[in-house]
Amino acid sequence: MGETKRGFLALADISGFTAFVTETELEHGPPMIAALLEKVIGVFSPPLEVVEVEGDAVFALGVDGAVEPPSNLLELFREGFAAFKEHQRELEADDSCACNACRSVGRLRLKMIGHHGPFFLQTVGGRRQAAGRDVVLAHRLLKNGFGRGDDYTLLTRSALEYMQLDLATTGFLSHGERYDHFGEVECFVQVSAARGVERA
């Protein structure tokens, strides 16, 4: 049996993953990706629940009330960026190895997707799983027209309203996407500063 909840759906995805893994050494590339994702997971959980690690992405949920006030979710994203970039810089600065993975880890980028809506929680094969229209939409948003080699956060209108963010003070820019079965999706994007977000 399962149950329907409402809450925040968060995805952290490493851009450049496919090229990095296929063009770098097996012994170094995948462990570096795993270490970078673990830094994000360490920030997300708790208060969010990580329900899936998908190779190059982390999918986490926070039922309504898990983060109060909801605006603190933006700080959670910023902390996730900071942890990722800090470890990325450490890996890049390590000159003990000259392999392709160690030389190119600095090219990886991180994007965060935030959405809010209902989802169905169930257990499949002993593992928690989230399903539903809004879960599909959140994942679809990973493939968007914004990607320009930047680290960025993309929020849907429902996420922005749930988080009660002020566009004027947060620096998010309006951005639209269109997907089959969903139509037009109103989004807002914030590029992370100078490819190196610092902890507040």
Order of alpha helices (4+ residues) and beta strands (2+ residues): beta-alpha-alpha-beta-beta-alpha-alpha-beta-beta-alpha-beta-alpha-alpha-beta-beta
